[in-house]
Amino acid sequence: MFKEGDWANTINMSRSSKKGPYVDPNLIKKVSAGMGTKVLPVKTWSRNCQIPPDFVGKYFQVHNGRIFIDVFVSEDMVGHRLGEFAPTRTFRGHGEIVKRTLEKT
């Protein structure tokens, strides 16, 4: 398929428009079956799944590597990936500010 060295050219290519967006078929089945309510959200590990218009108004629990993050899909999220809304890293600030007491003499 690829000659030696050809794979380097394919690493940063986006998905072909001929193929269309990637949507996990299991998620489509679950949403069409009625899952995705607040009481019964769709639990998924598929962070690379693009959000189609069918997912608007549905609840998902997206895995971030440690826990599941609750995500409610709105119209603005269509076309993005599910993983964009479940951050994998915990931001704790840019270093701790040490209060120094200034002594006037």
C-alpha positions as CSV (number, residue, x, y, z in Angstrom):
1,M,0.0,0.0,0.0
2,F,2.6,2.6,1.1
3,K,6.2,2.6,0.0
4,E,8.9,3.3,2.5
5,G,8.7,6.9,3.7
6,D,5.3,7.6,2.2
7,W,3.5,7.2,5.5
8,A,5.1,10.4,6.7
9,N,3.1,12.4,4.2
10,T,-0.2,11.0,5.5
11,I,0.2,11.7,9.2
12,N,-1.3,15.3,9.3
13,M,-3.9,14.9,6.6
14,S,-7.5,15.6,7.5
15,R,-10.3,13.2,6.8
16,S,-11.3,13.0,3.1
17,S,-14.5,14.8,2.2
18,K,-15.4,11.9,0.0
19,K,-15.6,9.6,3.1
20,G,-17.7,12.1,5.1
21,P,-17.5,12.7,8.9
22,Y,-16.7,9.8,11.2
23,V,-19.6,9.0,13.5
24,D,-19.5,5.8,15.6
25,P,-22.2,3.5,14.4
26,N,-22.8,2.2,18.0
27,L,-23.6,5.8,19.1
28,I,-26.1,6.2,16.2
29,K,-27.8,3.0,17.2
30,K,-28.1,4.1,20.9
31,V,-29.4,7.6,20.1
32,S,-32.0,6.3,17.6
33,A,-33.1,3.7,20.2
34,G,-34.0,6.4,22.6
35,M,-31.0,6.7,24.8
36,G,-29.4,10.1,25.5
37,T,-31.9,11.5,28.0
38,K,-30.7,13.1,31.3
39,V,-31.7,10.0,33.2
40,L,-30.1,7.6,30.7
41,P,-27.1,9.3,29.0
42,V,-25.0,7.5,26.4
43,K,-21.7,6.4,27.9
44,T,-18.9,6.4,25.4
45,W,-15.2,6.1,25.0
46,S,-15.4,7.3,21.4
47,R,-13.8,10.8,21.8
48,N,-13.0,11.0,18.0
49,C,-16.7,10.8,16.9
50,Q,-17.9,13.9,15.2
51,I,-21.2,15.3,16.4
52,P,-24.0,15.1,13.7
53,P,-27.2,17.1,13.9
54,D,-29.1,14.0,15.3
55,F,-27.2,14.3,18.6
56,V,-28.5,17.8,19.4
57,G,-30.4,17.8,22.7
58,K,-28.9,14.5,23.8
59,Y,-26.8,13.8,26.9
60,F,-23.5,11.9,26.7
61,Q,-20.9,10.8,29.2
62,V,-17.5,11.0,27.5
63,H,-14.5,9.3,29.0
64,N,-11.5,11.5,29.6
65,G,-9.0,8.7,30.5
66,R,-10.0,8.7,34.2
67,I,-13.7,9.5,34.6
68,F,-16.7,10.1,32.5
69,I,-17.6,13.8,31.9
70,D,-21.2,14.8,31.3
71,V,-21.8,16.6,28.0
72,F,-25.0,18.1,26.7
73,V,-24.9,18.6,23.0
74,S,-26.2,21.9,21.7
75,E,-26.5,23.2,18.1
76,D,-23.1,25.0,18.3
77,M,-21.3,21.7,18.9
78,V,-22.3,20.1,15.5
79,G,-19.2,19.3,13.5
80,H,-16.9,19.2,16.5
81,R,-15.6,16.0,18.2
82,L,-17.0,14.7,21.4
83,G,-13.5,14.7,23.0
84,E,-13.3,18.4,22.7
85,F,-15.8,18.9,25.5
86,A,-14.2,16.4,27.9
87,P,-10.8,17.9,28.9
88,T,-8.1,15.3,29.8
89,R,-5.9,17.5,31.9
90,T,-6.5,19.3,35.1
91,F,-5.4,22.9,35.0
92,R,-4.1,24.0,38.5
93,G,-2.8,27.4,37.6
94,H,0.5,28.9,36.6
95,G,2.5,28.4,39.8
96,E,1.7,29.4,43.3
97,I,2.0,33.1,44.3
98,V,4.0,33.4,47.5
99,K,2.9,36.4,49.6
100,R,5.9,38.2,50.8
101,T,5.7,40.6,53.7
102,L,7.4,43.9,53.2
103,E,8.9,45.2,56.4
104,K,9.4,48.9,56.6
105,T,12.3,50.0,58.7
